[in-house]
Amino acid sequence: MASLQSSTIAGNLTGANYILDNSTDISEWYKLSHCICDGSAYSDCLGTGYDYLHVRTPLPTKIADGMGWNPYVLEVVGYHTYSAECFHDFKAIVNTNGYDDNFYGSAVRINRSGAGGLMTPASSPYVYESATTYGGKKRLCFAVRKISCCCTGYLWVRWWTNAGKRTDYSWATFHSNSGTAYW
Amino acid sequence: MANLVSTTINGSVTISGQMLGGTNSDQTPWYKISYTGSTTAYIHVRTPLPADTSYLGWNPSILEVYGFNGYSGDKVHDFKALLNVNGYNNDWYGSQIPMNDGYQSSPTAYRSSSTYGGVTRVCFSVRQDQNAEPGILFIRWWNNSGAWNNFAWAYTTSASTTGAY
């Protein structure tokens, strides 16, 4: 891999994968699409999907992974569906107790999710730690509202500091009838 | 044009053109418009984003606008609008603004009534200070970032919230 000392680019710069600015330690936005169309009894395609979309991020949550007393900001923007029935635009402070490894990062401090077709709470964001491990790690997860139809929706997710953990583990999404816990 | 597979720049990188970011995130860069306010009530911006099924059909984008007009924050703009086109019949219903933290902004997103470069475009209007003071708008959208450089930008003023384009 080439390492440049510095560079001036006269034209445009495009990253086919991602571009990170290590000086700010902010992860790049990660885009997720969602539509649960598995054809089972609870499927958006059948109009029987659940009300909440749960996202499991690559971020670990434990002291052993460097997260104790290391608060950071989780930021989420997105929508579901065509008429902004659910519109998401929030920032949450995430933290793990450095003494006892307890997660207490469920503080959604800025919520500009607005009033979509479902009105408040059109977003209802909730941030939590996964109950079990994935890839050997407890993970940072969150839930937001969705509606039950196989309609387009996207979420963009990033966090401020700890950008290096962006690609450590895989992402996952699924729907649930609970707004507080799935993973 | 050089295409790097991967690189790390230990110092700084300066880009004279646009930083289009990682294509995985599907966001456009910010586009900046500097202008001087006029006595007309609204400034209208015509974006390069087509307002038809070529991009937006059942595939909404989020239009994000940030900016101000006037030395004292007389008008401050900070909104996100969801843009959508009916994928069956090409009808526009992308005027939803679910997030608006502006001050005397009065944003309106609409589709141009005429075509420009052969396509109707996503347009929006916001208030002006009406005192010939500096104004700056920063504009980007989320999803359909591939439409970023397809057409030229334009802006004008109007006494109405829609219909300038």
Interface residues (C-beta under 8 A of the other chain):
Chain A: M1 A2 S3 L4 Q5 S6 S7 T8 I9 A10 G11 N12 L13 T14 G15 A16 N17 Y18 I19 E28 W29 Y30 K31 V77 G78 Y79 T81 Y82 S83 A84 F87 D89 R112 S113 G114 A115 G116 A122 C151 T152 Y154 W156
Chain B: M1 L4 V5 S6 T7 T8 I9 N10 G11 S12 V13 T14 I15 S16 G17 Q18 M19 L20 G21 G22 T23 N24 S25 D26 Q27 W58 N59 P60 I62 K80 L82 N84 Y93 Q96 I97 P98 M99 N100 D101 W142 N143
